[in-house]
Amino acid sequence: MQTAIIRANILMLITAMIWGSTFLGQNVAMNYMGALTFSGVRFLLGTFALLPIIFFYLRKNKLTLLQIFSKRTIAGGIVLGIILTIGINLQQIGIKYTTITNSGFITGLYVILVPILGLIIGQRTGLGTWIGAVLAVIGMALLTLTDHLTISFGDLITLISAFAWGLHVLSAGFLVSRYDPIAVAFMQCLVCSILSLLLAAPLEGLQISFAQPALLAIFFTGIVSVAISFTLQLIAQKDAVPSHAAVILSLEAVFAAICGAIFLDESLTTRGYIGCMFMFVGIIIAQIWPTKKQPSLPVNN
């Protein structure tokens, strides 16, 4: 059991590193095509990349497609895909108008939003969640508010996407505990790609760029981020301790900031760094603060 938990933690750390670096690819792509088009193309590529993984999984476990793709799995995957479409495209639009450092840390707020949203369906949350939420709000204010007490369009859109990611976590937690995680991953990616492309056709004209930076961004975020990291994450969640999962996966914000500093020469003011520190500490406190009953929800992004 301990070995399985260690393996899950390692897989989630790899996932967090991939997710953090994905913000770089998402940022680059915005110089060449629309947000909906990019999301649709990369998730379509990720869906195709999942096919050999599925067939290998079926062969190894001696299963059939009908066994893992039940009607309920398909229905749940469709719902999850719709939520994913909202979250990923709002985040993608936000990246166009903010830094990947801001985007990474604001997106990471979903870790705190999950237990708060869980109150709607009757799940209890502890004092640590509220302390973490207060620290995170203070940190976000320091990071995003201007001297005129306004928030940029990109930061606002990214904040809204964090609520979608929080809802995605709750839905994913329900589905992965009941249905095959690889089947769920495939369905949500397929639905996200179809919906994004259907929206992109009238709104953006599906103008796909074949410039080298754009293609690199598509292939990296499609194959490595969508196909590989989403699969690693859902597999890891089977054996992961929920509090460990939240803390490890929240490191994506740190990796996003590192990529922004190295590759895009992004930098923050002193106030911005203090804000990031408040947000990260708040996220960690919300997850490791002792409670009488720990939630059994996995984390997703």
C-alpha positions in Angstrom: 0.0 0.0 0.0 2.8 2.4 0.9 4.6 1.6 -2.4 1.4 2.4 -4.3 1.0 5.8 -2.5 4.7 6.7 -3.2 4.2 5.8 -6.9 1.0 7.9 -7.0 2.9 10.9 -5.5 5.6 10.6 -8.1 3.1 10.4 -10.9 1.3 13.5 -9.6 4.6 15.4 -9.3 5.3 14.6 -12.9 1.8 15.7 -13.8 2.2 19.0 -12.0 5.5 19.7 -13.8 3.8 19.0 -17.2 0.8 21.2 -16.3 3.1 24.0 -15.2 5.1 23.9 -18.4 1.8 23.7 -20.5 1.1 27.3 -19.6 4.1 28.2 -21.7 2.7 26.4 -24.8 -0.7 27.9 -24.3 0.9 31.4 -24.1 2.9 30.8 -27.3 -0.1 29.5 -29.2 -2.1 32.7 -28.6 0.3 34.5 -30.9 -0.9 32.4 -33.8 -4.5 31.2 -33.4 -7.7 31.7 -31.5 -8.2 30.2 -28.0 -11.1 27.9 -29.1 -9.3 26.7 -32.1 -6.1 25.9 -30.2 -8.1 24.0 -27.5 -10.0 22.0 -30.0 -7.0 21.0 -32.1 -4.8 20.0 -29.1 -7.6 18.0 -27.4 -8.4 16.3 -30.7 -4.7 15.4 -31.0 -4.7 14.2 -27.4 -7.8 12.1 -28.0 -6.1 10.3 -30.9 -2.9 9.9 -28.8 -5.0 8.1 -26.1 -6.2 5.4 -28.5 -3.0 3.3 -28.3 -3.0 3.7 -24.6 -6.5 2.4 -24.4 -5.8 -0.6 -26.6 -2.7 -1.5 -24.6 -4.8 -1.1 -21.4 -7.5 -3.4 -22.7 -5.0 -6.0 -23.8 -3.1 -6.0 -20.6 -6.2 -6.3 -18.4 -8.1 -8.6 -20.8 -11.0 -6.2 -21.1 -13.3 -5.2 -24.0 -14.4 -1.7 -25.1 -17.9 -2.4 -23.9 -16.7 -3.3 -20.5 -15.0 0.1 -19.9 -17.3 2.2 -22.0 -20.6 1.6 -20.3 -23.6 3.9 -20.9 -23.1 5.6 -17.6 -19.3 6.1 -18.3 -20.1 7.7 -21.6 -22.8 9.9 -20.1 -20.5 11.0 -17.2 -17.7 11.6 -19.6 -19.9 13.9 -21.7 -20.8 16.0 -18.7 -17.2 16.1 -17.6 -16.1 17.1 -21.1 -18.6 20.0 -21.1 -17.2 21.3 -17.8 -13.7 20.8 -19.1 -14.5 22.8 -22.3 -15.7 25.7 -20.2 -12.7 25.6 -17.8 -9.9 25.1 -20.4 -11.2 27.7 -22.9 -11.8 30.4 -20.2 -8.3 29.7 -19.0 -6.9 29.9 -22.5 -8.6 33.2 -23.2 -7.3 34.5 -19.9 -3.7 33.6 -20.8 -3.9 35.9 -23.8 -4.4 38.9 -21.5 -2.2 38.0 -18.4 1.1 36.4 -17.6 1.5 32.6 -17.2 2.7 33.3 -13.6 -0.7 34.9 -12.7 -2.6 32.3 -14.7 -0.9 29.4 -12.9 -1.5 30.8 -9.4 -5.0 31.9 -10.0 -5.9 28.6 -11.6 -4.5 26.9 -8.5 -7.3 28.4 -6.4 -9.5 25.5 -7.6 -7.8 23.5 -4.8 -9.6 25.7 -2.2 -12.8 26.1 -4.3 -13.4 22.4 -4.3 -14.4 22.0 -0.6 -16.2 25.3 -0.7 -18.3 24.2 -3.8 -18.7 20.9 -2.0 -20.8 22.7 0.6 -23.5 23.0 -2.0 -23.9 19.2 -2.2 -23.7 18.8 1.6 -20.0 18.1 2.0 -18.5 19.5 5.2 -15.2 21.4 5.2 -12.9 22.3 8.0 -11.4 25.5 9.5 -8.3 25.0 7.4 -10.2 25.5 4.2 -11.5 28.9 5.4 -8.1 30.0 6.7 -6.6 28.9 3.4 -9.3 30.7 1.4 -8.7 34.0 3.3 -4.9 33.8 2.7 -5.5 32.9 -1.0 -7.9 35.9 -1.5 -5.4 38.2 0.2 -2.6 36.8 -2.0 -4.7 37.1 -5.2 -5.5 40.7 -4.4 -1.7 41.5 -4.0 -1.0 39.6 -7.2 -3.7 40.9 -9.5 -5.1 44.2 -8.2 -3.7 47.4 -9.7 -3.0 50.6 -7.9 -6.5 51.7 -8.9 -8.0 48.6 -7.3 -9.0 47.1 -10.6 -8.4 43.6 -11.9 -7.2 42.9 -15.4 -9.5 41.1 -17.9 -7.2 38.2 -18.2 -7.0 37.7 -14.4 -10.8 37.9 -14.1 -11.4 35.4 -16.8 -8.9 33.0 -15.3 -10.5 33.4 -11.9 -13.9 32.4 -13.4 -12.2 29.4 -15.0 -10.9 28.3 -11.6 -14.6 27.9 -10.5 -15.1 25.6 -13.5 -12.0 23.6 -12.5 -13.4 23.3 -9.0 -16.6 21.9 -10.4 -14.5 19.6 -12.7 -12.8 18.2 -9.6 -16.0 17.4 -7.9 -17.4 15.7 -11.0 -14.2 13.8 -11.7 -14.0 12.6 -8.1 -17.5 11.1 -8.5 -16.8 9.4 -11.8 -13.3 8.1 -11.2 -14.4 6.4 -8.0 -17.1 4.5 -10.0 -15.9 4.1 -13.6 -12.7 3.3 -15.5 -10.4 6.3 -15.3 -8.9 5.8 -18.8 -12.4 5.6 -20.3 -13.4 8.8 -18.5 -10.2 10.6 -19.6 -10.9 9.6 -23.3 -14.5 10.7 -23.2 -13.8 14.1 -21.6 -11.0 14.9 -24.1 -13.2 13.8 -27.1 -16.1 15.9 -26.0 -13.9 18.9 -25.2 -12.2 18.8 -28.7 -15.6 18.5 -30.5 -17.3 21.3 -28.5 -14.2 23.6 -28.8 -14.0 23.1 -32.6 -17.8 23.6 -33.0 -17.5 26.9 -31.2 -14.4 27.9 -33.0 -15.9 27.5 -36.5 -18.3 30.4 -36.3 -16.4 32.5 -33.7 -12.8 32.2 -35.0 -13.1 30.6 -38.4 -10.9 27.6 -37.5 -7.8 29.4 -38.7 -5.0 26.9 -37.7 -1.5 28.2 -37.9 1.2 25.9 -39.2 4.1 28.1 -38.0 6.7 26.1 -36.2 6.1 27.6 -32.7 2.4 27.0 -33.1 2.9 23.4 -34.2 5.3 22.7 -31.3 2.7 24.2 -28.9 0.0 22.0 -30.3 2.0 18.8 -30.2 3.4 19.4 -26.7 0.1 20.4 -25.1 -1.9 17.8 -27.1 0.2 14.7 -26.6 2.2 15.4 -23.4 -0.3 17.5 -21.5 -3.7 16.1 -22.6 -3.0 12.5 -23.4 -0.1 11.7 -21.0 -0.6 13.9 -18.0 -4.4 13.5 -17.8 -4.0 9.8 -17.9 -1.2 9.8 -15.3 -3.3 12.0 -13.0 -6.4 9.8 -13.1 -4.3 6.6 -12.7 -2.5 8.2 -9.7 -5.8 9.2 -8.1 -6.7 5.6 -7.6 -4.0 5.2 -4.9 -3.5 8.9 -3.9 -4.1 10.4 -0.5 -6.4 13.3 -1.3 -4.5 15.8 0.8 -1.2 14.8 -0.8 -2.7 15.0 -4.2 -4.0 18.6 -3.7 -0.6 19.8 -2.4 1.5 18.1 -5.1 -0.7 19.1 -8.0 -0.9 22.7 -6.8 2.8 22.9 -7.5 1.8 23.4 -11.1 1.6 27.2 -10.2 5.3 27.1 -9.1 6.4 25.3 -12.3 4.4 27.8 -14.4 6.1 30.7 -12.7 9.5 29.0 -13.3 8.8 28.5 -17.0 7.6 32.1 -17.3 10.8 33.4 -15.7 13.1 31.2 -17.8 11.5 31.3 -21.2 9.4 34.5 -21.3 11.5 36.7 -19.0 8.5 37.3 -16.8 9.0 39.0 -13.5 6.8 40.1 -10.6 6.9 43.1 -8.3 7.7 42.5 -4.7 4.0 42.8 -4.0 3.4 40.1 -6.6 5.8 37.7 -5.0 4.3 38.2 -1.6 0.9 37.6 -3.2 2.1 34.3 -4.7 3.5 33.3 -1.3 0.1 34.0 0.4 -1.8 32.0 -2.2 0.5 29.0 -2.1 0.5 28.9 1.7 -3.3 29.2 1.7 -3.6 26.3 -0.7 -1.3 24.1 1.4 -3.0 25.0 4.7 -6.4 24.2 3.2 -5.3 20.7 2.4 -3.1 19.7 5.4 -5.1 21.3 8.2 -6.4 18.4 10.4 -10.1 17.7 10.0 -12.3 15.1 11.6 -13.2 13.7 8.2 -11.0 14.1 5.2 -12.9 14.5 1.8 -12.3 11.7 -0.6 -12.3 13.8 -3.7 -9.4 13.6 -6.2 -7.9 16.7 -7.8 -8.0 17.5 -11.5 -7.0 20.4 -13.9 
